[in-house]
Amino acid sequence: MASDIDFIFFDAAGTLIELSEPVGATYARFAEGLGLRRSADEFGAAFAAAWGRMPLREPVAGPRPDDDLAWWREMVGRTVEALPGDGKGALDEEQYFKLLFNFFGTAGAWRPYAEVPGVLDALRARGFRLGVLSNFDGRLEGILEGHGLAPRFEFAVISSRVGADKPHPEIFRHAVGRAGVAAERCLHVGDQEALDRAAAEAAGLRARRVDRPGEDLRSVLADLLGAGA
């Protein structure tokens, strides 16, 4: 496989980095600071329900003007709405949103998976060009910088900056264009079947899905360099 690949794109959340604590715990902690007490499990379930109801966005020409700020404000609002019980109206939702949005833009809210730096360094040492291709917003750049990952990549393709989200082929076309190589000589690595593997292949790229915790980026390294790498 290695001789067929020039450029490797990596998804971010779930592939390179993960949250430092469950999302429900973070939402519950900030809400309690503003006077609304619910458990981490209740917030986790509400977040999952809200995420599943957020509509897919059609691609636009160029970056989205607010770097997805309005999308995340709606997401937080829907999460609060999905919580059980009364008393939610007392929460200052705008203040709550700002606290959450700012926190999730810090490096401390995230951590790289343990094998990531070593795998990236091994791939670069063998001459592979690397990039990030993620459904995220501009906060991702600071997160990658904060963990020392950014210098390992030539560039990051971020959906809010492109104006298209995976699985739409436009974000893959944009990434391949920036790489300056043929799509079939690009490999996209991600953790989700529809957004990463299937979408990349539909756009003409090679694709590899990692399925944590049983399989991480070391399996990709073994595929590319051989089991003894």
Buried (B, 14 or more C-beta within 10 A) or exposed (E): EBEEBBBBBBBBBBBBBBBEEBBBBBBBBBBEEEEBEBEBEBBBBBBBBBEEEEEEBEBEEEBBEEBBBEBBBBBBBBBBEBBEEEEBEEBEBEEBBBBBBEEBBEBEBBBBBEBBBEBBEBBBEEEBBBBBBBBBBBBBBEBBEBBEBBEBBEBBBBBBBBBBBBBBBBBBBBBBEBBEBEBEBBBBBBBBEEBBBBBBEEBBBBBBBBEEEEEBBBBBBEBBBEEEB
